[in-house]
Amino acid sequence: MTTYFIPLFTLPAIVVEPGHYLTRAGERVLVERVSSRHDFYCTGRYISSGTAERWHKTGRIMATSETPNDIVKRL
């Protein structure tokens, strides 16, 4: 494991099961596969566009910063 993931160790796990979630920007996403490891293999898509995306179990798409596409809660 690289030091890139260290900032994620203290954050709570948000993506714990498949389902609908909301991003920081207010976009709805459908998570189809989850991972409990420290990787970015929670996979799904944005409902509005169908675009595929990967998240960490904390909801982040990047380990070192927040983005509008981070998942913040389950719907």
NUZADO-725756 format. One record per residue (C-alpha): residue number from 1; x, y, z; residue in three letters. Coordinates in nm, 4 decimals. Example, Ala and Ser with C-alpha at 12.3 -4.5 7.8 and 13.67 -1.06 7.14 Angstrom:
<recs>
+-----+----------+----------+----------+-----+
!   k !        X !        Y !        Z !   r !
+-----+----------+----------+----------+-----+
!   1 !   1.2300 !  -0.4500 !   0.7800 ! Ala !
!   2 !   1.3670 !  -0.1060 !   0.7140 ! Ser !
+-----+----------+----------+----------+-----+
</recs>
This chain:
<recs>
+-----+----------+----------+----------+-----+
!   k !        X !        Y !        Z !   r !
+-----+----------+----------+----------+-----+
!   1 !   0.0000 !   0.0000 !   0.0000 ! Met !
!   2 !   0.1268 !   0.3463 !  -0.0833 ! Thr !
!   3 !   0.1197 !   0.6587 !   0.1310 ! Thr !
!   4 !  -0.1380 !   0.8009 !  -0.1147 ! Tyr !
!   5 !  -0.4152 !   0.6226 !   0.0800 ! Phe !
!   6 !  -0.3121 !   0.7407 !   0.4299 ! Ile !
!   7 !  -0.5522 !   1.0425 !   0.4352 ! Pro !
!   8 !  -0.8443 !   0.8005 !   0.3848 ! Leu !
!   9 !  -0.7705 !   0.5845 !   0.6918 ! Phe !
!  10 !  -0.9362 !   0.8240 !   0.9361 ! Thr !
!  11 !  -1.2512 !   0.8926 !   0.7320 ! Leu !
!  12 !  -1.5723 !   0.6944 !   0.7919 ! Pro !
!  13 !  -1.6897 !   0.4393 !   0.5358 ! Ala !
!  14 !  -1.9926 !   0.5766 !   0.3510 ! Ile !
!  15 !  -2.0195 !   0.3327 !   0.0602 ! Val !
!  16 !  -2.0911 !   0.0059 !   0.2407 ! Val !
!  17 !  -2.3425 !  -0.1604 !   0.0076 ! Glu !
!  18 !  -2.4782 !  -0.1219 !  -0.3451 ! Pro !
!  19 !  -2.7498 !   0.1371 !  -0.3894 ! Gly !
!  20 !  -2.8277 !   0.5009 !  -0.4591 ! His !
!  21 !  -2.6080 !   0.7729 !  -0.3133 ! Tyr !
!  22 !  -2.5712 !   1.1511 !  -0.3362 ! Leu !
!  23 !  -2.2541 !   1.3394 !  -0.4306 ! Thr !
!  24 !  -2.1239 !   1.6594 !  -0.2758 ! Arg !
!  25 !  -2.2549 !   1.8459 !  -0.5851 ! Ala !
!  26 !  -2.6043 !   1.6994 !  -0.5380 ! Gly !
!  27 !  -2.5841 !   1.4455 !  -0.8191 ! Glu !
!  28 !  -2.7439 !   1.1041 !  -0.7713 ! Arg !
!  29 !  -2.5283 !   0.7980 !  -0.8379 ! Val !
!  30 !  -2.5927 !   0.4256 !  -0.8427 ! Leu !
!  31 !  -2.3166 !   0.2200 !  -0.6813 ! Val !
!  32 !  -2.3265 !  -0.1312 !  -0.8257 ! Glu !
!  33 !  -2.0193 !  -0.2903 !  -0.6616 ! Arg !
!  34 !  -1.8519 !  -0.2131 !  -0.3296 ! Val !
!  35 !  -1.5106 !  -0.2834 !  -0.1834 ! Ser !
!  36 !  -1.4160 !  -0.2860 !   0.1852 ! Ser !
!  37 !  -1.0457 !  -0.2524 !   0.1038 ! Arg !
!  38 !  -0.8475 !   0.0703 !   0.0732 ! His !
!  39 !  -0.8823 !   0.0868 !  -0.3034 ! Asp !
!  40 !  -1.1054 !   0.2695 !  -0.5484 ! Phe !
!  41 !  -1.3197 !  -0.0270 !  -0.6491 ! Tyr !
!  42 !  -1.6612 !   0.0917 !  -0.5371 ! Cys !
!  43 !  -1.7962 !   0.1205 !  -0.8900 ! Thr !
!  44 !  -2.1101 !   0.2671 !  -1.0341 ! Gly !
!  45 !  -2.2483 !   0.5421 !  -1.2532 ! Arg !
!  46 !  -2.4031 !   0.8857 !  -1.2491 ! Tyr !
!  47 !  -2.7794 !   0.8618 !  -1.2961 ! Ile !
!  48 !  -2.8051 !   1.1734 !  -1.5161 ! Ser !
!  49 !  -2.5418 !   1.0756 !  -1.7718 ! Ser !
!  50 !  -2.4705 !   0.7064 !  -1.7235 ! Gly !
!  51 !  -2.1004 !   0.7881 !  -1.6931 ! Thr !
!  52 !  -1.9025 !   0.5255 !  -1.5015 ! Ala !
!  53 !  -1.7061 !   0.6230 !  -1.1898 ! Glu !
!  54 !  -1.4968 !   0.4644 !  -0.9120 ! Arg !
!  55 !  -1.4983 !   0.5655 !  -0.5459 ! Trp !
!  56 !  -1.3169 !   0.4698 !  -0.2294 ! His !
!  57 !  -1.5394 !   0.3307 !   0.0493 ! Lys !
!  58 !  -1.5149 !   0.6756 !   0.2125 ! Thr !
!  59 !  -1.6927 !   0.8207 !  -0.0913 ! Gly !
!  60 !  -1.3878 !   0.9998 !  -0.2270 ! Arg !
!  61 !  -1.2679 !   0.9753 !  -0.5858 ! Ile !
!  62 !  -0.9256 !   1.1138 !  -0.4881 ! Met !
!  63 !  -0.7322 !   1.0326 !  -0.1723 ! Ala !
!  64 !  -0.5737 !   1.3717 !  -0.1160 ! Thr !
!  65 !  -0.8598 !   1.6158 !  -0.1744 ! Ser !
!  66 !  -1.2361 !   1.6615 !  -0.1793 ! Glu !
!  67 !  -1.4191 !   1.6964 !  -0.5109 ! Thr !
!  68 !  -1.7793 !   1.7728 !  -0.6133 ! Pro !
!  69 !  -1.8108 !   1.4092 !  -0.7290 ! Asn !
!  70 !  -1.7380 !   1.2570 !  -0.3871 ! Asp !
!  71 !  -2.0229 !   1.0573 !  -0.2372 ! Ile !
!  72 !  -2.1478 !   1.2148 !   0.0861 ! Val !
!  73 !  -2.4546 !   1.0080 !   0.1823 ! Lys !
!  74 !  -2.6802 !   0.7188 !   0.0971 ! Arg !
!  75 !  -3.0293 !   0.7866 !  -0.0322 ! Leu !
+-----+----------+----------+----------+-----+
</recs>
